Amino acid sequence: MISKKFRNVSIAGLVAFFSGPLIFTNLYVEHQYYFYANSFYLLMVVSLGTIELYQRDPKKVFLLLMLMLAVRFDAYSHGYKNKIDVQDASVLNPVFESIQMHTQKNQVIMVFGEGWSSVVPYYSQRKAMMVGQGMIHETNFKQALENMGLENLGAIVSCPRNLNESDAKAAIQFIQDHHFTDMQGPFEPSKCTVFLKKM
């Protein structure tokens, strides 16, 4: 049990921690990183509990810390570590060069097959509309196009190795419908192609 001097603060910390997920449930389900913002309150409660435990039995604190480190290591090695997609940006150098050569700095590029990665727009030094998996089939895609303005679209990048069949077909159809048929590539080893508007 936590002593009276820490009890109210601990309860307040738990209420603050759980208030976010309870009020904005959908945001916390869809965006895992939202928990980072209010994890401070949970850390505060755990810290107060650790202080209380240390005052009663210092040996148990050491065991608790070792357990926490073991849990974090296990979570990293079996979770986050396996999800890290380390991409060597140099494999896309021909794509960056093509975009810089054939588009103006104030133009926007559209990228299929790179998820939400900012590698292509960053190294190409262009604003970009990243088309994530399944996004091309959504009604929000048309709204995004209107907001961007098709007249500002300078090039379309397609990396089919990362596209499912449905998205790949939709991307090809979009490219053809909007006359971006001047192909640059596909470039090795990325297999990405830069499509420019046919003049």
C-alpha positions in Angstrom: 0.0 0.0 0.0 1.1 3.5 -0.8 1.3 5.8 2.2 -1.2 8.7 2.7 1.4 11.3 1.7 1.7 9.7 -1.8 -1.8 8.4 -2.2 -3.6 11.5 -3.5 -0.8 12.3 -5.9 -0.8 8.6 -7.2 -4.6 8.6 -7.7 -4.4 11.9 -9.6 -1.6 10.5 -11.7 -3.6 7.4 -12.6 -6.7 9.5 -13.4 -4.6 11.8 -15.7 -3.0 8.8 -17.4 -6.3 7.0 -18.1 -8.3 10.2 -19.0 -6.7 10.4 -22.4 -7.6 6.9 -23.7 -11.1 7.1 -22.1 -11.9 10.5 -23.7 -10.1 10.1 -27.0 -10.4 6.3 -27.4 -10.2 6.2 -31.2 -7.1 8.3 -31.3 -5.3 6.1 -28.9 -6.3 3.0 -30.8 -5.3 4.3 -34.2 -2.1 6.2 -33.1 0.0 4.2 -30.6 2.4 7.1 -30.1 -0.4 9.1 -28.2 0.5 7.1 -25.1 4.0 8.7 -25.0 2.4 12.1 -24.2 0.6 11.0 -21.0 3.0 8.1 -20.0 4.6 10.8 -17.7 1.7 10.4 -15.3 2.1 6.6 -15.1 5.8 6.9 -14.7 5.2 9.3 -11.8 2.9 6.8 -10.1 5.5 4.0 -10.6 8.2 6.2 -9.2 6.3 7.1 -6.1 5.6 3.4 -5.6 9.3 2.6 -6.0 10.2 5.3 -3.4 7.7 3.8 -1.0 9.0 0.3 -1.6 12.7 1.5 -1.2 11.9 2.9 2.2 10.4 -0.4 3.3 12.8 -2.9 1.6 15.6 -1.6 -0.6 16.4 -5.2 -1.9 13.0 -5.5 -3.5 13.6 -2.2 -5.4 16.7 -3.7 -7.0 14.7 -6.8 -8.0 11.9 -4.6 -9.3 14.3 -2.6 -11.4 15.9 -5.8 -12.8 12.5 -7.1 -13.7 11.5 -3.8 -15.4 14.7 -3.8 -17.5 14.1 -7.5 -18.5 10.6 -6.7 -19.6 11.7 -3.6 -21.6 14.5 -5.6 -23.3 12.1 -8.4 -24.2 9.6 -5.9 -25.6 12.3 -4.3 -27.7 13.9 -7.5 -29.0 10.6 -9.2 -29.9 8.7 -6.1 -30.9 10.1 -2.7 -31.9 13.4 -4.1 -33.2 11.7 -6.3 -35.7 9.6 -3.5 -37.0 12.5 -1.1 -37.7 12.8 -0.9 -41.5 16.3 0.4 -42.1 16.5 1.7 -45.6 19.6 2.7 -47.4 18.6 6.0 -49.1 21.4 5.7 -51.6 19.5 3.0 -53.5 17.1 5.7 -54.4 19.7 8.2 -55.6 18.6 7.9 -59.3 15.1 8.7 -58.3 16.1 11.8 -56.4 18.2 13.0 -59.3 15.5 12.5 -61.8 12.9 14.4 -59.7 15.3 17.3 -59.2 16.2 17.4 -62.9 12.6 17.3 -64.2 10.5 19.2 -61.7 10.5 22.7 -60.3 11.1 23.4 -56.6 7.6 24.7 -56.0 6.0 21.5 -57.5 4.6 18.6 -55.6 5.5 14.9 -56.2 3.2 12.0 -55.5 4.7 8.8 -54.2 3.2 5.3 -54.4 4.7 2.4 -52.6 6.8 4.1 -49.9 4.2 4.2 -47.2 4.6 7.2 -45.0 8.4 7.3 -45.4 9.8 10.8 -46.0 13.0 9.6 -47.7 11.9 10.4 -51.3 10.6 14.0 -50.6 13.4 14.8 -48.2 16.3 13.8 -50.5 14.4 15.1 -53.6 13.9 18.4 -51.9 10.2 18.5 -53.0 6.9 18.6 -51.2 5.1 15.3 -51.5 1.8 13.6 -51.3 2.5 10.2 -49.9 -0.2 7.6 -51.0 -0.3 5.0 -48.3 -1.6 1.5 -48.6 -5.3 1.5 -49.8 -5.5 5.3 -49.7 -6.0 5.6 -53.4 -9.4 3.8 -53.0 -10.6 6.2 -50.3 -12.8 9.3 -50.8 -10.3 11.3 -48.9 -7.8 10.7 -51.7 -9.9 12.9 -54.1 -10.2 15.6 -51.4 -6.4 15.5 -50.9 -6.0 15.9 -54.7 -8.2 19.0 -54.7 -6.3 20.5 -51.7 -3.0 19.9 -53.5 -4.2 21.0 -56.9 -3.3 18.7 -59.8 -1.7 21.7 -61.6 1.0 21.6 -58.9 1.8 18.0 -59.5 5.2 17.7 -61.1 6.0 14.0 -61.0 4.6 10.6 -59.8 7.0 8.1 -58.2 5.9 4.4 -58.2 7.8 1.8 -56.2 5.8 -1.4 -57.1 7.8 -3.7 -54.9 6.0 -2.3 -52.0 2.5 -2.1 -53.6 -0.2 -4.8 -53.3 -1.9 -5.8 -56.6 -5.0 -3.6 -56.1 -3.0 -0.4 -55.3 -0.5 -1.1 -58.2 -3.4 -1.3 -60.7 -5.0 1.8 -59.3 -1.7 3.7 -59.4 -1.1 2.7 -63.1 -4.7 3.8 -63.9 -4.2 7.2 -62.2 -0.9 7.7 -64.0 -2.5 7.0 -67.4 -5.6 9.1 -66.7 -3.6 12.1 -65.8 -1.1 11.7 -68.7 2.0 11.1 -66.6 3.3 8.7 -69.3 6.9 10.0 -69.8 8.8 7.2 -67.9 12.1 7.7 -66.2 13.3 4.3 -65.1 12.6 1.8 -63.5 15.8 2.6 -61.6 18.0 -0.2 -60.1 18.1 -1.5 -57.5 15.0 0.2 -56.1 12.7 -0.7 -59.1 11.1 2.7 -58.6 9.9 4.6 -61.7 9.5 8.4 -62.0 6.5 9.4 -64.3 6.5 12.8 -65.8 3.6 14.5 -67.7 3.7 13.9 -71.4 4.2 17.2 -73.2 
